[in-house]
Amino acid sequence: MVTVEQIRAVALTLPRAYEAIVRDRVKFRVGQIVFAALSRDETTMGFGYPKAQRDALISGEPDKFFPPSKSDERFNWVQVWLSAIDEQEMRELVIDAWRMCVPKKVIAEYDARQAERP
């Protein structure tokens, strides 16, 4: 199962990202935009995801992904069971969610740095 420490290790390496505790929940933000958030019991993670593609993601892997709460349906958001994903998939979900929140220039700089790594 993916842990909050593993998620934190990925999220906090991303430019402009920071951690906030809101109502006893760990959330990762860029400015005021939340790109990933953990449930209070840390068994699920909500993350930014395009609304237009949300139903396809959920129907494609219903044992892994599920819809956001009613109050969050208006947002680009979906949820995942942390026990259903591995660290690599978590990394991809968190980074893709972060990409939805930052300017293209920041993404380009991040990608350039990643390309330089061996």
Phi, psi and omega in degrees: 000137177289139182251165177298326179295321178293319178295315179301318182299328178277307188300319185281356174272350183277136180305137178071359182276146174211164181258142175222147174254120181232117181050050178065021178240138177279128178228146177246131188229161165234115188062235177259002182271125177274127177252344175204144180211143179258150174290163181302323180273002177059034176258344179227158177229130170266148182207154178296134180202140183302129180303321184297336182254356186301311182299321179295319179298312182294315181290333179288328180216070185293342177279350183250311185251149176212160186291161176288170176297161181308319183291341181257001182298334181285347182264164172284088190208144174211166181235158181220145172282123182294334178287347184262357181235158176258178185297321180295316179294320177301314180304314180296317180296315182294314181295318178296322177295318178300319180302333180287347188251347186247158178297154180302327179298319179293320177297315181298318178295318179298313180299320179297317178296321180292325179291333179285339181288144180289000000 
